[in-house]
């Protein structure tokens, strides 16, 4: 009987091959459906900054730093991945750039061509981490060719309508602090 079955399968395979049809194979029946690899998810106790945020210039404190006339930031947060797209207008003219990084990950280099080669201000790298519900962002940057650092803390108001950003700039030109407020649009 086995031999007869083997001959029948061999003839069927030969016929199928000669006729140009594909040989059907039995479908695999997995015991469990495949599970896609899960991306790391953000801790549900951490704030989600996703949204469009407009700088409240009149409420913000700039100290010695010239304030922009306007700024809008778009935060896109997926799990621990964050992108901040900034459009601002001020003394340096209009600036548009996007900084991607992973919260809790390694330092992320700013993608090439994010800033024009002649830009006065450039962010070179970014590292973000959580400290309770505060997002801490440290960046290496240059301003007028001088290296420096930017240390920012982002906090979201309990009602989710305002981001407060406290920033410390450290450059060869000096050290500066700002406190800026962004309203959700």
Secondary structure, 3 states (H helix, E strand, C coil): CHHHHHHHHHHHHHHHHHHCCCCCCCCCCCCCCCCCCCCCCCCCCCCCCCEEEEECCCCCECCCCCCCCEEEEEEEEECCEEEEEEEEEECCEEEEEEEEEEECCCCEECCCCCCCCCCCEEEEEEEEEEECCEEEEEEEEEECCEEEEEEEEEEECCCCCEEEEEEEEEECCEEEEEEEEEEEC
